[in-house]
Amino acid sequence: MAISAPRRQHRSPFNSRSSRYKIKDRKSIHDRSQDIETREEPGHWEGDLIICNRTRPVLVLHERKSRVTLVTRLQTKSAEKTAGAMLSILSRLDKGCRRSITFDNGTEFALLTLLKTSRV
């Protein structure tokens, strides 16, 4: 019988911290309906955040059928600022142009439930 050495304890980086927001009702982009994938009806959006080293974060909203892309700069990548910017952009659109929106699963989109509950 061989004697094994004790395992070393896993250490997290010194400056790491857990995220303040957890994404509620998190869904994968692969779980969206087949109607959205075919690009037959307008109003289905994808959202992403571009973070650059030298500039402020950029929110990008892309409509799948018409391929319209709306872009805005944010002050910070916080969930509050991102949700506020999305509400202001999407509130200007007609209701027929706002059927669904899909995000990546970054914590900047943790407050996406505000979009569902708001009367935009």
C-alpha positions in Angstrom: 0.0 0.0 0.0 1.4 3.3 -1.1 1.3 6.3 1.1 0.2 9.5 -0.7 1.3 13.0 0.2 -1.4 15.3 1.6 -3.0 17.5 -1.1 -2.2 21.1 -1.2 -5.0 23.5 -0.4 -6.4 25.4 -3.4 -5.9 29.2 -3.0 -7.8 31.9 -4.7 -6.0 34.9 -6.1 -5.4 37.6 -3.5 -7.5 40.3 -5.2 -10.4 38.1 -6.3 -13.9 38.7 -5.1 -17.3 37.2 -5.8 -19.7 39.0 -8.0 -22.2 41.3 -6.3 -24.9 40.2 -8.7 -26.1 36.7 -9.5 -28.1 36.3 -12.8 -31.6 35.4 -11.9 -33.5 33.2 -14.5 -30.3 32.7 -16.4 -30.8 31.0 -19.8 -28.3 29.9 -22.4 -28.4 31.4 -25.9 -28.9 27.8 -27.2 -32.3 27.6 -25.3 -34.0 30.3 -27.4 -36.9 29.2 -29.7 -36.4 28.0 -33.3 -38.5 31.1 -34.5 -35.7 33.4 -33.4 -33.0 31.3 -35.0 -34.7 31.4 -38.4 -34.6 35.3 -38.5 -38.1 35.3 -40.1 -39.7 37.9 -37.8 -38.3 41.2 -36.6 -37.9 42.3 -33.0 -35.5 39.7 -31.6 -32.4 41.4 -30.2 -29.0 40.3 -28.9 -27.1 42.3 -26.4 -23.4 42.4 -25.5 -20.9 44.7 -23.8 -17.6 45.5 -25.3 -14.9 46.5 -22.7 -11.8 48.2 -24.0 -8.7 49.2 -22.1 -8.6 52.9 -23.1 -12.3 53.8 -23.4 -15.5 53.3 -21.5 -17.6 50.2 -21.9 -19.8 50.1 -25.0 -23.3 48.5 -25.0 -24.2 46.8 -28.4 -27.7 45.8 -29.3 -28.2 43.9 -32.5 -31.5 43.0 -34.2 -31.4 39.6 -35.8 -33.6 40.0 -38.9 -32.8 43.5 -40.1 -29.3 43.4 -38.7 -29.7 46.9 -37.2 -27.1 47.6 -34.6 -27.5 50.2 -31.8 -24.5 51.2 -29.9 -24.1 53.4 -26.8 -21.3 54.2 -24.4 -21.7 53.6 -20.7 -20.1 55.3 -17.7 -19.4 51.9 -16.0 -20.2 48.3 -16.7 -22.4 48.0 -13.6 -25.7 46.2 -13.9 -27.6 49.4 -13.0 -26.0 51.5 -15.8 -26.4 48.7 -18.4 -30.1 48.1 -17.6 -30.8 51.9 -17.6 -29.1 52.3 -21.0 -31.1 49.4 -22.4 -34.3 50.8 -21.1 -33.7 54.2 -22.7 -32.8 52.6 -26.0 -35.6 50.1 -26.2 -38.2 52.6 -25.0 -37.8 54.5 -28.3 -38.7 51.5 -30.4 -42.2 50.4 -31.4 -43.6 47.4 -29.4 -43.5 45.2 -32.6 -39.7 45.8 -32.7 -39.2 44.5 -29.1 -40.2 40.8 -29.0 -37.2 39.3 -27.2 -33.7 40.0 -26.2 -30.8 37.6 -25.5 -27.7 38.5 -23.6 -24.4 36.8 -22.9 -24.3 35.7 -19.2 -22.0 38.4 -17.9 -22.9 40.0 -14.6 -23.5 43.4 -16.3 -26.8 41.9 -17.5 -27.8 40.6 -14.1 -30.7 43.1 -13.8 -32.4 42.0 -17.1 -35.5 41.3 -15.1 -36.1 45.0 -15.1 -36.7 44.8 -18.8 -39.4 42.2 -18.4 -41.2 44.1 -15.6 -40.9 47.6 -17.0 -43.7 48.9 -19.1 -41.5 50.1 -22.0 
